[in-house]
Amino acid sequence: MTQPVSSVPGSSLSGAGFQRLLVGIDFSPSSLHALEVARTRFPGARLRLAHVTDARAVAAPDVVGGVTPIMPDPGLLQTLEDADSNRLSGLIRDGEESELLVGDPITGLLDAARAWGADLIVVGTHPQGALEHFFIGSSAEKLVGRSAVPVLCVPSGAHR
């Protein structure tokens, strides 16, 4: 069972032996904060920034359990990918890698971590209302529940 690794103020996670960190980026302030935590707490580790363009943004569930495109313009997904690629390339520092995927964000991050051999996934957490959390849960919780490697969930208010 995968356990979340928590960011505890004053603790040194850099000695935990994590060398290959996959950092999930959705361009939110919390994911950018998680990226900074990864850079400062794990200075010798290799970082791969991964963003998943959510293909569900241009699709809807169909009656047989799949998805059907909701936009007649097939160029919309390509436009989203291009915009995300430009934003991601603006975040990369020397020595860091990036990966842009398309699909479900949770599955995409898990697949990317497995394929790259990550030993830690780092993500930011988003504040959400109690009703939203009750009905759909958080992406970070889903990631922790399905991941074969530890997940560091960085709260958006965890500035030090």
C-alpha positions in Angstrom: 0.0 0.0 0.0 1.4 3.3 -1.0 1.6 5.9 1.8 1.8 9.6 1.1 5.0 11.3 2.0 4.2 14.5 3.8 6.1 17.8 3.7 6.8 18.4 7.4 8.2 21.9 8.2 11.7 21.6 9.4 12.2 18.0 8.2 14.8 17.0 5.7 13.3 14.9 3.0 16.4 15.2 0.8 18.1 12.5 2.8 15.3 10.0 2.0 17.1 8.6 -1.0 14.8 9.9 -3.7 16.7 10.6 -6.9 14.2 10.6 -9.7 11.3 12.9 -9.0 8.3 13.2 -11.4 6.6 16.6 -10.7 3.0 16.9 -11.8 2.4 20.3 -13.3 -1.1 21.8 -14.0 0.1 25.4 -14.0 -1.8 26.2 -10.8 -0.1 28.1 -8.0 -0.1 24.9 -5.9 1.7 22.9 -8.6 4.2 25.6 -9.1 4.8 25.7 -5.3 5.2 21.9 -5.4 7.9 22.3 -8.1 9.8 24.8 -5.9 9.6 22.4 -3.0 11.0 19.6 -5.2 13.8 21.8 -6.4 14.8 23.0 -2.9 14.3 19.9 -0.8 15.9 17.5 -3.3 18.8 19.5 -4.8 20.7 16.5 -6.3 17.7 14.7 -7.7 16.8 14.5 -11.4 13.5 16.2 -12.0 11.0 15.5 -14.8 8.1 18.0 -15.0 5.0 16.2 -16.4 1.8 17.8 -17.6 -1.2 16.0 -18.9 -3.4 17.9 -21.2 -6.8 16.7 -20.1 -8.4 15.1 -23.2 -11.7 15.0 -21.3 -11.9 18.8 -21.8 -13.0 18.1 -25.4 -15.0 14.8 -24.8 -18.1 13.6 -23.1 -19.0 10.1 -21.7 -20.9 7.9 -24.2 -23.4 5.2 -23.5 -20.9 2.3 -23.7 -18.5 3.7 -21.2 -16.1 5.5 -23.6 -15.9 9.1 -24.5 -17.1 11.0 -27.6 -15.6 14.2 -28.8 -17.9 17.1 -28.0 -16.2 19.6 -30.3 -16.4 19.3 -34.0 -13.1 21.0 -34.3 -10.3 18.4 -34.0 -7.8 21.3 -33.9 -9.0 22.3 -30.4 -7.0 19.5 -28.6 -3.9 20.4 -30.7 -4.3 24.0 -29.7 -4.5 23.0 -26.0 -1.4 20.8 -26.4 0.5 23.6 -28.1 -0.4 26.1 -25.4 0.5 23.6 -22.6 3.8 22.8 -24.3 4.8 26.4 -24.4 3.9 27.0 -20.8 5.8 23.8 -19.7 8.9 24.7 -21.6 8.9 28.1 -19.8 9.2 26.3 -16.4 12.2 24.0 -17.3 15.6 24.8 -15.8 18.9 23.5 -16.9 19.3 19.8 -16.2 15.5 19.2 -15.9 13.4 17.2 -18.2 9.8 17.5 -19.3 7.0 15.4 -20.6 3.7 16.4 -22.1 1.0 13.8 -22.2 -2.7 13.8 -23.3 -5.4 11.9 -21.5 -6.6 11.4 -18.0 -4.3 13.4 -15.6 -4.1 10.7 -12.9 -3.4 7.8 -15.3 -1.0 9.9 -17.3 1.1 10.8 -14.3 1.2 7.2 -13.1 2.1 5.9 -16.5 4.8 8.6 -16.9 6.3 7.8 -13.4 6.4 4.1 -14.2 7.9 4.5 -17.7 10.6 6.9 -16.4 11.4 5.0 -13.3 10.5 7.7 -10.8 11.0 6.9 -7.2 8.8 9.8 -6.0 5.9 11.8 -7.5 5.5 15.3 -6.3 2.2 17.2 -6.7 0.5 20.2 -5.3 -2.9 20.0 -3.6 -5.8 22.3 -4.4 -8.2 23.6 -1.8 -11.7 22.5 -2.5 -15.1 22.7 -0.8 -16.4 20.0 1.4 -19.2 19.1 -1.0 -16.8 18.8 -4.0 -14.4 16.7 -1.9 -17.2 14.4 -0.8 -18.5 13.7 -4.3 -15.4 13.5 -6.4 -12.4 13.4 -3.9 -9.1 15.0 -4.8 -6.8 14.2 -7.6 -3.9 13.9 -5.1 -5.9 11.3 -3.1 -6.6 9.3 -6.3 -2.9 9.5 -7.2 -1.8 8.3 -3.8 -4.3 5.5 -3.9 -3.2 4.2 -7.2 0.6 4.9 -7.2 3.2 2.2 -6.8 5.8 4.8 -5.6 5.5 7.3 -2.8 3.7 10.6 -3.5 4.6 13.9 -1.9 1.5 16.0 -1.6 2.5 19.6 -1.1 -0.4 21.8 0.4 -0.8 25.1 -1.4 -0.4 27.0 1.9 2.8 25.2 2.9 5.1 28.2 2.1 8.3 28.3 4.2 
